[in-house]
């Protein structure tokens, strides 16, 4: 399994469920907009997306109370 470190994530509702895009923001020059490089795209079925949302909310809640 390959591990990819990202600093940007985007989610969109699509016909088959949820599309997650993960990428990397790359600064070009000071003051310029950053270029975004798409590194991974994952398509989740609705049930998997719902489970992931619950899991992420639980993890973030635990981290904020620690």
N, CA, C and O atoms as CSV, one atom per row, in Angstrom:
chain,resi,resn,atom,element,x,y,z
A,1,UNK,N,N,0.847,-1.175,0.000
A,1,UNK,CA,C,0.000,0.000,0.000
A,1,UNK,C,C,0.892,1.237,0.000
A,1,UNK,O,O,1.876,1.312,0.737
A,2,UNK,N,N,0.537,2.189,-0.826
A,2,UNK,CA,C,1.272,3.443,-0.921
A,2,UNK,C,C,0.572,4.505,-0.079
A,2,UNK,O,O,-0.650,4.640,-0.142
A,3,UNK,N,N,1.329,5.250,0.698
A,3,UNK,CA,C,0.791,6.350,1.494
A,3,UNK,C,C,1.098,7.657,0.777
A,3,UNK,O,O,2.235,7.904,0.376
A,4,UNK,N,N,0.075,8.490,0.620
A,4,UNK,CA,C,0.222,9.778,-0.040
A,4,UNK,C,C,-0.158,10.874,0.948
A,4,UNK,O,O,-1.259,10.863,1.499
A,5,UNK,N,N,0.744,11.811,1.170
A,5,UNK,CA,C,0.468,12.941,2.059
A,5,UNK,C,C,-0.133,14.068,1.223
A,5,UNK,O,O,0.418,14.445,0.188
A,6,UNK,N,N,-1.278,14.610,1.683
A,6,UNK,CA,C,-1.967,15.676,0.957
A,6,UNK,C,C,-2.240,16.840,1.899
A,6,UNK,O,O,-2.235,16.676,3.119
A,7,UNK,N,N,-2.481,18.027,1.322
A,7,UNK,CA,C,-2.852,19.162,2.150
A,7,UNK,C,C,-4.159,19.817,1.689
A,7,UNK,O,O,-4.548,20.870,2.195
A,8,UNK,N,N,-4.825,19.185,0.729
A,8,UNK,CA,C,-6.121,19.661,0.266
A,8,UNK,C,C,-7.059,18.484,0.042
A,8,UNK,O,O,-6.634,17.418,-0.404
A,9,UNK,N,N,-8.330,18.678,0.351
A,9,UNK,CA,C,-9.349,17.661,0.081
A,9,UNK,C,C,-10.625,18.352,-0.355
A,9,UNK,O,O,-10.939,19.453,0.097
A,10,UNK,N,N,-11.355,17.694,-1.238
A,10,UNK,CA,C,-12.615,18.233,-1.755
A,10,UNK,C,C,-13.582,17.070,-1.901
A,10,UNK,O,O,-13.176,15.969,-2.273
A,11,UNK,N,N,-14.842,17.300,-1.616
A,11,UNK,CA,C,-15.863,16.267,-1.772
A,11,UNK,C,C,-17.015,16.818,-2.603
A,11,UNK,O,O,-17.396,17.980,-2.458
A,12,UNK,N,N,-17.562,15.985,-3.466
A,12,UNK,CA,C,-18.708,16.349,-4.287
A,12,UNK,C,C,-19.689,15.185,-4.312
A,12,UNK,O,O,-19.288,14.022,-4.352
A,13,UNK,N,N,-20.976,15.510,-4.287
A,13,UNK,CA,C,-22.004,14.492,-4.469
A,13,UNK,C,C,-22.092,14.188,-5.963
A,13,UNK,O,O,-22.202,15.095,-6.788
A,14,UNK,N,N,-22.042,12.910,-6.294
A,14,UNK,CA,C,-22.166,12.465,-7.675
A,14,UNK,C,C,-23.266,11.418,-7.742
A,14,UNK,O,O,-23.777,10.973,-6.714
A,15,UNK,N,N,-23.620,11.035,-8.936
A,15,UNK,CA,C,-24.736,10.107,-9.131
A,15,UNK,C,C,-24.559,8.813,-8.340
A,15,UNK,O,O,-25.525,8.297,-7.779
A,16,UNK,N,N,-23.353,8.291,-8.288
A,16,UNK,CA,C,-23.117,6.993,-7.642
A,16,UNK,C,C,-22.806,7.107,-6.148
A,16,UNK,O,O,-22.655,6.084,-5.480
A,17,UNK,N,N,-22.707,8.326,-5.607
A,17,UNK,CA,C,-22.389,8.487,-4.190
A,17,UNK,C,C,-21.631,9.766,-3.930
A,17,UNK,O,O,-22.144,10.863,-4.151
A,18,UNK,N,N,-20.395,9.618,-3.454
A,18,UNK,CA,C,-19.562,10.775,-3.108
A,18,UNK,C,C,-18.188,10.606,-3.741
A,18,UNK,O,O,-17.583,9.537,-3.669
A,19,UNK,N,N,-17.704,11.686,-4.366
A,19,UNK,CA,C,-16.367,11.683,-4.949
A,19,UNK,C,C,-15.456,12.501,-4.043
A,19,UNK,O,O,-15.740,13.663,-3.751
A,20,UNK,N,N,-14.371,11.897,-3.603
A,20,UNK,CA,C,-13.372,12.586,-2.796
A,20,UNK,C,C,-12.136,12.819,-3.653
A,20,UNK,O,O,-11.608,11.884,-4.255
A,21,UNK,N,N,-11.677,14.059,-3.707
A,21,UNK,CA,C,-10.440,14.405,-4.410
A,21,UNK,C,C,-9.431,14.859,-3.372
A,21,UNK,O,O,-9.744,15.659,-2.491
A,22,UNK,N,N,-8.232,14.346,-3.484
A,22,UNK,CA,C,-7.137,14.718,-2.587
A,22,UNK,C,C,-6.004,15.270,-3.428
A,22,UNK,O,O,-5.671,14.728,-4.482
A,23,UNK,N,N,-5.414,16.360,-2.947
A,23,UNK,CA,C,-4.359,16.972,-3.731
A,23,UNK,C,C,-3.332,17.691,-2.890
A,23,UNK,O,O,-3.324,17.631,-1.660
A,24,UNK,N,N,-2.472,18.368,-3.607
A,24,UNK,CA,C,-1.356,19.077,-3.012
A,24,UNK,C,C,-1.360,20.500,-3.556
A,24,UNK,O,O,-1.440,20.705,-4.767
A,25,UNK,N,N,-1.274,21.467,-2.675
A,25,UNK,CA,C,-1.225,22.867,-3.069
A,25,UNK,C,C,0.237,23.277,-3.213
A,25,UNK,O,O,1.035,23.118,-2.289
A,26,UNK,N,N,0.571,23.803,-4.382
A,26,UNK,CA,C,1.960,24.158,-4.677
A,26,UNK,C,C,2.051,25.660,-4.952
A,26,UNK,O,O,1.476,26.139,-5.929
A,27,UNK,N,N,2.768,26.414,-4.104
A,27,UNK,CA,C,2.907,27.852,-4.378
A,27,UNK,C,C,3.787,28.078,-5.610
A,27,UNK,O,O,4.815,27.421,-5.779
A,28,UNK,N,N,3.371,29.010,-6.461
A,28,UNK,CA,C,4.182,29.330,-7.643
A,28,UNK,C,C,5.160,30.448,-7.308
A,28,UNK,O,O,6.375,30.249,-7.304
A,29,UNK,N,N,4.615,31.618,-7.031
A,29,UNK,CA,C,5.443,32.759,-6.653
A,29,UNK,C,C,4.746,33.476,-5.511
A,29,UNK,O,O,3.528,33.361,-5.371
A,30,UNK,N,N,5.480,34.212,-4.692
A,30,UNK,CA,C,4.841,34.933,-3.591
A,30,UNK,C,C,3.696,35.806,-4.080
A,30,UNK,O,O,3.849,36.564,-5.038
A,31,UNK,N,N,2.542,35.697,-3.413
A,31,UNK,CA,C,1.385,36.494,-3.774
A,31,UNK,C,C,0.500,35.882,-4.846
A,31,UNK,O,O,-0.634,36.323,-5.030
A,32,UNK,N,N,0.995,34.871,-5.559
A,32,UNK,CA,C,0.207,34.204,-6.599
A,32,UNK,C,C,-0.741,33.192,-5.997
A,32,UNK,O,O,-0.548,32.726,-4.874
A,33,UNK,N,N,-1.765,32.860,-6.757
A,33,UNK,CA,C,-2.621,31.753,-6.379
A,33,UNK,C,C,-1.804,30.467,-6.448
A,33,UNK,O,O,-0.840,30.363,-7.206
A,34,UNK,N,N,-2.201,29.521,-5.665
A,34,UNK,CA,C,-1.475,28.255,-5.646
A,34,UNK,C,C,-1.997,27.316,-6.720
A,34,UNK,O,O,-3.188,27.298,-7.031
A,35,UNK,N,N,-1.099,26.555,-7.266
A,35,UNK,CA,C,-1.467,25.513,-8.210
A,35,UNK,C,C,-1.843,24.268,-7.410
A,35,UNK,O,O,-1.190,23.944,-6.418
A,36,UNK,N,N,-2.881,23.580,-7.834
A,36,UNK,CA,C,-3.318,22.376,-7.141
A,36,UNK,C,C,-3.066,21.175,-8.034
A,36,UNK,O,O,-3.430,21.163,-9.210
A,37,UNK,N,N,-2.439,20.174,-7.454
A,37,UNK,CA,C,-2.149,18.945,-8.185
A,37,UNK,C,C,-3.007,17.819,-7.602
A,37,UNK,O,O,-2.874,17.482,-6.425
A,38,UNK,N,N,-3.878,17.245,-8.416
A,38,UNK,CA,C,-4.725,16.146,-7.979
A,38,UNK,C,C,-3.869,14.886,-7.830
A,38,UNK,O,O,-3.189,14.473,-8.769
A,39,UNK,N,N,-3.909,14.282,-6.637
A,39,UNK,CA,C,-3.098,13.101,-6.382
A,39,UNK,C,C,-3.917,11.819,-6.322
A,39,UNK,O,O,-3.455,10.767,-6.764
A,40,UNK,N,N,-5.132,11.898,-5.779
A,40,UNK,CA,C,-5.979,10.717,-5.640
A,40,UNK,C,C,-7.441,11.113,-5.785
A,40,UNK,O,O,-7.849,12.195,-5.364
A,41,UNK,N,N,-8.220,10.225,-6.383
A,41,UNK,CA,C,-9.672,10.393,-6.454
A,41,UNK,C,C,-10.288,9.085,-5.990
A,41,UNK,O,O,-9.917,8.008,-6.456
A,42,UNK,N,N,-11.239,9.194,-5.061
A,42,UNK,CA,C,-11.916,8.022,-4.518
A,42,UNK,C,C,-13.414,8.217,-4.688
A,42,UNK,O,O,-13.954,9.271,-4.353
A,43,UNK,N,N,-14.084,7.191,-5.212
A,43,UNK,CA,C,-15.535,7.214,-5.336
A,43,UNK,C,C,-16.106,6.303,-4.258
A,43,UNK,O,O,-15.792,5.114,-4.203
A,44,UNK,N,N,-16.957,6.881,-3.393
A,44,UNK,CA,C,-17.552,6.130,-2.292
A,44,UNK,C,C,-19.032,5.898,-2.545
A,44,UNK,O,O,-19.745,6.798,-2.990
A,45,UNK,N,N,-19.487,4.694,-2.260
A,45,UNK,CA,C,-20.918,4.423,-2.275
A,45,UNK,C,C,-21.526,5.164,-1.089
A,45,UNK,O,O,-20.823,5.432,-0.115
A,46,UNK,N,N,-22.817,5.501,-1.147
A,46,UNK,CA,C,-23.428,6.297,-0.080
A,46,UNK,C,C,-23.212,5.740,1.328
A,46,UNK,O,O,-22.954,6.508,2.256
A,47,UNK,N,N,-23.311,4.429,1.503
A,47,UNK,CA,C,-23.136,3.831,2.830
A,47,UNK,C,C,-21.710,4.026,3.337
A,47,UNK,O,O,-21.498,4.315,4.515
A,48,UNK,N,N,-20.739,3.868,2.448
A,48,UNK,CA,C,-19.343,4.060,2.835
A,48,UNK,C,C,-19.068,5.523,3.174
A,48,UNK,O,O,-18.327,5.815,4.113
A,49,UNK,N,N,-19.663,6.439,2.414
A,49,UNK,CA,C,-19.487,7.867,2.687
A,49,UNK,C,C,-20.077,8.230,4.043
A,49,UNK,O,O,-19.484,9.007,4.791
A,50,UNK,N,N,-21.232,7.676,4.362
A,50,UNK,CA,C,-21.871,7.935,5.652
A,50,UNK,C,C,-21.021,7.409,6.799
A,50,UNK,O,O,-20.857,8.086,7.813
A,51,UNK,N,N,-20.484,6.209,6.644
A,51,UNK,CA,C,-19.611,5.633,7.678
A,51,UNK,C,C,-18.349,6.462,7.857
A,51,UNK,O,O,-17.904,6.686,8.983
A,52,UNK,N,N,-17.773,6.917,6.751
A,52,UNK,CA,C,-16.566,7.740,6.824
A,52,UNK,C,C,-16.856,9.064,7.519
A,52,UNK,O,O,-16.047,9.520,8.327
A,53,UNK,N,N,-17.991,9.689,7.223
A,53,UNK,CA,C,-18.358,10.957,7.867
A,53,UNK,C,C,-18.483,10.779,9.378
A,53,UNK,O,O,-17.990,11.612,10.138
A,54,UNK,N,N,-19.133,9.709,9.820
A,54,UNK,CA,C,-19.274,9.442,11.252
A,54,UNK,C,C,-17.917,9.223,11.903
A,54,UNK,O,O,-17.641,9.756,12.977
A,55,UNK,N,N,-17.074,8.436,11.248
A,55,UNK,CA,C,-15.743,8.154,11.781
A,55,UNK,C,C,-14.916,9.430,11.903
A,55,UNK,O,O,-14.284,9.661,12.934
A,56,UNK,N,N,-14.915,10.257,10.863
A,56,UNK,CA,C,-14.142,11.505,10.898
A,56,UNK,C,C,-14.656,12.447,11.980
A,56,UNK,O,O,-13.862,13.074,12.680
A,57,UNK,N,N,-15.977,12.555,12.126
A,57,UNK,CA,C,-16.543,13.407,13.179
A,57,UNK,C,C,-16.135,12.923,14.561
A,57,UNK,O,O,-15.822,13.735,15.431
A,58,UNK,N,N,-16.134,11.615,14.774
A,58,UNK,CA,C,-15.718,11.053,16.058
A,58,UNK,C,C,-14.250,11.359,16.335
A,58,UNK,O,O,-13.901,11.789,17.435
A,59,UNK,N,N,-13.397,11.142,15.350
A,59,UNK,CA,C,-11.961,11.386,15.526
A,59,UNK,C,C,-11.663,12.858,15.788
A,59,UNK,O,O,-10.838,13.174,16.645
A,60,UNK,N,N,-12.307,13.745,15.079
A,60,UNK,CA,C,-12.096,15.182,15.273
A,60,UNK,C,C,-12.602,15.612,16.652
A,60,UNK,O,O,-11.960,16.416,17.328
A,61,UNK,N,N,-13.736,15.086,17.061
A,61,UNK,CA,C,-14.277,15.404,18.379
A,61,UNK,C,C,-13.330,14.960,19.482
A,61,UNK,O,O,-13.099,15.697,20.441
A,62,UNK,N,N,-12.781,13.758,19.351
A,62,UNK,CA,C,-11.816,13.259,20.343
A,62,UNK,C,C,-10.567,14.126,20.376
A,62,UNK,O,O,-10.045,14.427,21.449
A,63,UNK,N,N,-10.090,14.525,19.209
A,63,UNK,CA,C,-8.875,15.338,19.140
A,63,UNK,C,C,-9.101,16.704,19.768
A,63,UNK,O,O,-8.206,17.239,20.423
A,64,UNK,N,N,-10.287,17.275,19.575
A,64,UNK,CA,C,-10.579,18.602,20.126
A,64,UNK,C,C,-10.762,18.588,21.632
A,64,UNK,O,O,-10.593,19.625,22.272
A,65,UNK,N,N,-11.103,17.446,22.222
A,65,UNK,CA,C,-11.286,17.373,23.661
A,65,UNK,C,C,-10.015,16.927,24.382
A,65,UNK,O,O,-9.953,16.956,25.611
A,66,UNK,N,N,-9.014,16.519,23.626
A,66,UNK,CA,C,-7.757,16.044,24.240
A,66,UNK,C,C,-6.870,17.198,24.659
A,66,UNK,O,O,-5.781,16.978,25.189
